[in-house]
Amino acid sequence: MSGPEPAIVVRDLRKTFLLRNAAIGSLKTLLVWWKRRDERRLEVLRGVSFEVAKGECVAIVGRNGAGKSTLLSLLARIYKPSGGVAQINGRVAPLLELGAGFHPDLS
């Protein structure tokens, strides 16, 4: 007999952003970029896996730039994952705010 279904299941979650070296502000710039592919990929999350049981409290803790906001954005479906699975069993109410939890003396 198995236990209750977890509220959140994350398996091998990955997120990669595409970085372009120039802003695309015109059709000419877009065509030049398309030909040269002047871009880099930045892997910000790799191999994240965990489960959260219903009723459980979880803290996402880490240094600036560690991927905390990216992880929460993936769970809230603001971003699409580059790989892996983020399964939410129930409703997600994102409470993301720029600067939430930010302590200026620690940064």
Secondary structure by P-SEA (a helix, b strand, c coil): cccccccbbbcbbbbbbbbbccccccaaaaaaaaaacccccccccccccccccccbbbbbcccccccaaaaaaaaaccccccbbbbbbccccccccccccccccccc
